[in-house]
Amino acid sequence: MGRGNGEVAKTGGATGTPADRLTPVLRPVRAGNGFEEALEQILQLLRLGLVPGGERLPAERELAERMGISRVTLREVLKVLTDQGLVESRRGRYGGTFVLHRPDSHGEEELRRRVAGVDVEDTLRFREVLEVGAAGLCAAHGLTDDGAQRLRSALTATHDAPLTEYRRQDTLLHLTLAELSGSPSLTAQYAAVRATLNDLLDCIPLLVRNLEHSQHQHTALVEAVLDGDPDAAREVMREHCEGTAALLRGFLA
């Protein structure tokens, strides 16, 4: 992931958006989830109205430097926002990326309805505890040949799944890992928290860049488990959970 040279522009939007207005949200992202966390931050800018409809986002150079990401990654983030009808790119002397005035979509309304009955932060934290614990247990205690084959098959299914089937196969991979931990109680609790999580995930778009990143993490996770490296398995899973949390927080902000 590229880093900027530290030079930050003083103004951003068409109306001279003060940099300090964006300081509470824009910050260097952590290594490992650059795309997801950058998307989360810019979604927060939009949802909080820090750059209102009709105004221009800060220049790409400033955004990339403030978040510590490459401009390639930033452009992928902006493409997602464009595809979702949140911003548009305009050419010319007064061009740039402009925030669009946008009414609530059905998906956003449904997400708010579902969130009203859920403690999202508690769900995300509990999910992380269960998933990190399961990954560590599987790696520390080892898997039988049958268990190792089940885990490999679940991983392959996520790689082969069409977009419409991805979330289901992703869920099955994580449930398989929970089952292989050897704790029925953990498995039952994980199934419940994953059902709650999926209710929320179903209301946000599937992002190809995020799915590609998730697949790299899934592969690293399975390799760590099969190599019997609990520290690596826990760390990869923790990073993976943080990426999902960043996306949800971005769309919920």
Contacts in CASP RR format, 6 or more apart in sequence:
PFRMAT RR
TARGET T0000
AUTHOR 0000-0000-0000
METHOD contacts of the structure
MODEL  1
MGRGNGEVAKTGGATGTPADRLTPVLRPVRAGNGFEEALEQILQLLRLGL
VPGGERLPAERELAERMGISRVTLREVLKVLTDQGLVESRRGRYGGTFVL
HRPDSHGEEELRRRVAGVDVEDTLRFREVLEVGAAGLCAAHGLTDDGAQR
LRSALTATHDAPLTEYRRQDTLLHLTLAELSGSPSLTAQYAAVRATLNDL
LDCIPLLVRNLEHSQHQHTALVEAVLDGDPDAAREVMREHCEGTAALLRG
FLA
1 31 0 8 1.000
1 32 0 8 1.000
1 34 0 8 1.000
1 68 0 8 1.000
1 69 0 8 1.000
1 70 0 8 1.000
1 73 0 8 1.000
2 68 0 8 1.000
2 69 0 8 1.000
2 70 0 8 1.000
2 73 0 8 1.000
3 68 0 8 1.000
3 69 0 8 1.000
3 70 0 8 1.000
4 64 0 8 1.000
4 65 0 8 1.000
4 68 0 8 1.000
5 65 0 8 1.000
6 65 0 8 1.000
7 65 0 8 1.000
8 19 0 8 1.000
8 62 0 8 1.000
8 65 0 8 1.000
8 66 0 8 1.000
9 19 0 8 1.000
9 58 0 8 1.000
9 59 0 8 1.000
9 61 0 8 1.000
9 62 0 8 1.000
10 19 0 8 1.000
11 17 0 8 1.000
11 18 0 8 1.000
11 19 0 8 1.000
11 58 0 8 1.000
12 19 0 8 1.000
12 56 0 8 1.000
12 57 0 8 1.000
12 58 0 8 1.000
12 59 0 8 1.000
12 62 0 8 1.000
13 51 0 8 1.000
13 55 0 8 1.000
13 56 0 8 1.000
13 57 0 8 1.000
13 58 0 8 1.000
14 54 0 8 1.000
14 55 0 8 1.000
14 56 0 8 1.000
14 94 0 8 1.000
14 98 0 8 1.000
15 55 0 8 1.000
15 56 0 8 1.000
17 51 0 8 1.000
17 55 0 8 1.000
17 56 0 8 1.000
17 58 0 8 1.000
19 58 0 8 1.000
19 62 0 8 1.000
19 66 0 8 1.000
21 50 0 8 1.000
22 45 0 8 1.000
22 50 0 8 1.000
22 51 0 8 1.000
22 58 0 8 1.000
22 66 0 8 1.000
25 41 0 8 1.000
25 44 0 8 1.000
25 45 0 8 1.000
25 48 0 8 1.000
25 50 0 8 1.000
26 41 0 8 1.000
26 45 0 8 1.000
26 63 0 8 1.000
26 66 0 8 1.000
26 67 0 8 1.000
27 41 0 8 1.000
27 66 0 8 1.000
27 67 0 8 1.000
28 66 0 8 1.000
28 67 0 8 1.000
28 68 0 8 1.000
29 37 0 8 1.000
29 38 0 8 1.000
29 41 0 8 1.000
29 67 0 8 1.000
29 68 0 8 1.000
29 69 0 8 1.000
30 37 0 8 1.000
30 242 0 8 1.000
32 239 0 8 1.000
33 213 0 8 1.000
33 239 0 8 1.000
33 242 0 8 1.000
33 243 0 8 1.000
33 246 0 8 1.000
34 67 0 8 1.000
34 69 0 8 1.000
34 73 0 8 1.000
35 69 0 8 1.000
35 73 0 8 1.000
35 76 0 8 1.000
35 77 0 8 1.000
35 209 0 8 1.000
35 210 0 8 1.000
35 213 0 8 1.000
36 210 0 8 1.000
36 213 0 8 1.000
36 243 0 8 1.000
36 244 0 8 1.000
36 246 0 8 1.000
36 247 0 8 1.000
37 67 0 8 1.000
37 243 0 8 1.000
37 246 0 8 1.000
38 67 0 8 1.000
38 69 0 8 1.000
38 73 0 8 1.000
38 74 0 8 1.000
38 77 0 8 1.000
39 77 0 8 1.000
39 80 0 8 1.000
39 81 0 8 1.000
39 207 0 8 1.000
39 210 0 8 1.000
39 246 0 8 1.000
39 247 0 8 1.000
39 250 0 8 1.000
40 246 0 8 1.000
40 247 0 8 1.000
40 249 0 8 1.000
40 250 0 8 1.000
40 253 0 8 1.000
41 67 0 8 1.000
41 250 0 8 1.000
42 57 0 8 1.000
42 63 0 8 1.000
42 77 0 8 1.000
42 78 0 8 1.000
42 81 0 8 1.000
43 81 0 8 1.000
43 86 0 8 1.000
43 250 0 8 1.000
43 251 0 8 1.000
43 253 0 8 1.000
44 50 0 8 1.000
44 249 0 8 1.000
44 250 0 8 1.000
44 253 0 8 1.000
45 51 0 8 1.000
45 57 0 8 1.000
46 81 0 8 1.000
46 86 0 8 1.000
46 87 0 8 1.000
46 99 0 8 1.000
47 250 0 8 1.000
47 253 0 8 1.000
48 253 0 8 1.000
51 57 0 8 1.000
51 99 0 8 1.000
52 99 0 8 1.000
53 98 0 8 1.000
53 99 0 8 1.000
53 100 0 8 1.000
53 101 0 8 1.000
54 98 0 8 1.000
54 99 0 8 1.000
54 100 0 8 1.000
54 101 0 8 1.000
55 98 0 8 1.000
55 99 0 8 1.000
56 95 0 8 1.000
56 96 0 8 1.000
56 97 0 8 1.000
56 98 0 8 1.000
56 99 0 8 1.000
57 63 0 8 1.000
57 87 0 8 1.000
57 96 0 8 1.000
57 97 0 8 1.000
57 98 0 8 1.000
57 99 0 8 1.000
58 66 0 8 1.000
59 96 0 8 1.000
60 71 0 8 1.000
60 74 0 8 1.000
60 75 0 8 1.000
60 78 0 8 1.000
60 97 0 8 1.000
61 71 0 8 1.000
63 74 0 8 1.000
64 70 0 8 1.000
64 71 0 8 1.000
64 73 0 8 1.000
64 74 0 8 1.000
67 74 0 8 1.000
76 209 0 8 1.000
78 87 0 8 1.000
78 89 0 8 1.000
78 97 0 8 1.000
80 205 0 8 1.000
80 207 0 8 1.000
80 209 0 8 1.000
81 87 0 8 1.000
82 88 0 8 1.000
82 89 0 8 1.000
83 205 0 8 1.000
84 205 0 8 1.000
85 100 0 8 1.000
85 102 0 8 1.000
86 99 0 8 1.000
86 100 0 8 1.000
86 102 0 8 1.000
87 97 0 8 1.000
87 98 0 8 1.000
87 99 0 8 1.000
87 100 0 8 1.000
88 97 0 8 1.000
88 98 0 8 1.000
88 100 0 8 1.000
89 95 0 8 1.000
89 96 0 8 1.000
89 97 0 8 1.000
89 98 0 8 1.000
90 96 0 8 1.000
90 97 0 8 1.000
90 98 0 8 1.000
107 203 0 8 1.000
108 203 0 8 1.000
108 251 0 8 1.000
110 203 0 8 1.000
111 200 0 8 1.000
111 203 0 8 1.000
111 204 0 8 1.000
111 251 0 8 1.000
111 252 0 8 1.000
114 199 0 8 1.000
114 200 0 8 1.000
114 203 0 8 1.000
115 200 0 8 1.000
115 252 0 8 1.000
118 196 0 8 1.000
118 199 0 8 1.000
118 200 0 8 1.000
120 200 0 8 1.000
120 248 0 8 1.000
120 249 0 8 1.000
120 252 0 8 1.000
123 193 0 8 1.000
123 196 0 8 1.000
123 197 0 8 1.000
123 200 0 8 1.000
124 197 0 8 1.000
124 241 0 8 1.000
124 244 0 8 1.000
124 245 0 8 1.000
124 248 0 8 1.000
126 189 0 8 1.000
126 193 0 8 1.000
127 190 0 8 1.000
127 193 0 8 1.000
127 194 0 8 1.000
127 197 0 8 1.000
127 241 0 8 1.000
128 238 0 8 1.000
128 241 0 8 1.000
128 242 0 8 1.000
128 245 0 8 1.000
130 178 0 8 1.000
130 186 0 8 1.000
130 189 0 8 1.000
130 190 0 8 1.000
130 193 0 8 1.000
131 174 0 8 1.000
131 177 0 8 1.000
131 178 0 8 1.000
131 190 0 8 1.000
131 237 0 8 1.000
131 240 0 8 1.000
131 241 0 8 1.000
132 234 0 8 1.000
132 237 0 8 1.000
132 238 0 8 1.000
132 241 0 8 1.000
133 181 0 8 1.000
133 186 0 8 1.000
133 234 0 8 1.000
133 237 0 8 1.000
134 177 0 8 1.000
134 178 0 8 1.000
134 180 0 8 1.000
134 181 0 8 1.000
134 183 0 8 1.000
134 186 0 8 1.000
134 190 0 8 1.000
134 237 0 8 1.000
135 177 0 8 1.000
135 221 0 8 1.000
135 224 0 8 1.000
135 225 0 8 1.000
135 230 0 8 1.000
135 233 0 8 1.000
135 234 0 8 1.000
135 236 0 8 1.000
135 237 0 8 1.000
136 181 0 8 1.000
136 225 0 8 1.000
136 230 0 8 1.000
136 233 0 8 1.000
136 234 0 8 1.000
136 237 0 8 1.000
137 181 0 8 1.000
137 182 0 8 1.000
137 183 0 8 1.000
137 186 0 8 1.000
137 230 0 8 1.000
138 151 0 8 1.000
138 177 0 8 1.000
138 180 0 8 1.000
138 181 0 8 1.000
138 225 0 8 1.000
138 233 0 8 1.000
139 224 0 8 1.000
139 225 0 8 1.000
139 227 0 8 1.000
139 228 0 8 1.000
139 229 0 8 1.000
139 230 0 8 1.000
139 232 0 8 1.000
139 233 0 8 1.000
139 234 0 8 1.000
140 228 0 8 1.000
140 230 0 8 1.000
141 182 0 8 1.000
142 225 0 8 1.000
142 228 0 8 1.000
143 151 0 8 1.000
143 180 0 8 1.000
143 225 0 8 1.000
143 226 0 8 1.000
147 180 0 8 1.000
148 226 0 8 1.000
150 176 0 8 1.000
150 180 0 8 1.000
151 176 0 8 1.000
151 177 0 8 1.000
151 180 0 8 1.000
151 222 0 8 1.000
151 225 0 8 1.000
151 226 0 8 1.000
152 222 0 8 1.000
152 226 0 8 1.000
154 169 0 8 1.000
154 172 0 8 1.000
154 173 0 8 1.000
154 176 0 8 1.000
154 177 0 8 1.000
155 173 0 8 1.000
155 218 0 8 1.000
155 219 0 8 1.000
155 222 0 8 1.000
157 169 0 8 1.000
157 172 0 8 1.000
157 173 0 8 1.000
158 166 0 8 1.000
158 169 0 8 1.000
158 170 0 8 1.000
158 173 0 8 1.000
158 215 0 8 1.000
158 218 0 8 1.000
159 215 0 8 1.000
161 168 0 8 1.000
161 169 0 8 1.000
163 206 0 8 1.000
163 208 0 8 1.000
163 211 0 8 1.000
166 206 0 8 1.000
166 211 0 8 1.000
167 198 0 8 1.000
167 201 0 8 1.000
167 202 0 8 1.000
167 206 0 8 1.000
170 214 0 8 1.000
170 218 0 8 1.000
171 194 0 8 1.000
171 198 0 8 1.000
173 218 0 8 1.000
174 190 0 8 1.000
174 194 0 8 1.000
175 187 0 8 1.000
175 190 0 8 1.000
175 191 0 8 1.000
175 194 0 8 1.000
177 221 0 8 1.000
177 225 0 8 1.000
178 186 0 8 1.000
178 187 0 8 1.000
178 190 0 8 1.000
178 191 0 8 1.000
179 187 0 8 1.000
181 187 0 8 1.000
197 244 0 8 1.000
200 248 0 8 1.000
200 252 0 8 1.000
201 244 0 8 1.000
201 248 0 8 1.000
203 251 0 8 1.000
204 247 0 8 1.000
204 248 0 8 1.000
204 251 0 8 1.000
207 247 0 8 1.000
210 247 0 8 1.000
214 240 0 8 1.000
217 236 0 8 1.000
217 239 0 8 1.000
217 240 0 8 1.000
218 240 0 8 1.000
220 232 0 8 1.000
220 236 0 8 1.000
221 233 0 8 1.000
221 236 0 8 1.000
221 237 0 8 1.000
221 240 0 8 1.000
224 232 0 8 1.000
224 233 0 8 1.000
224 236 0 8 1.000
225 233 0 8 1.000
END
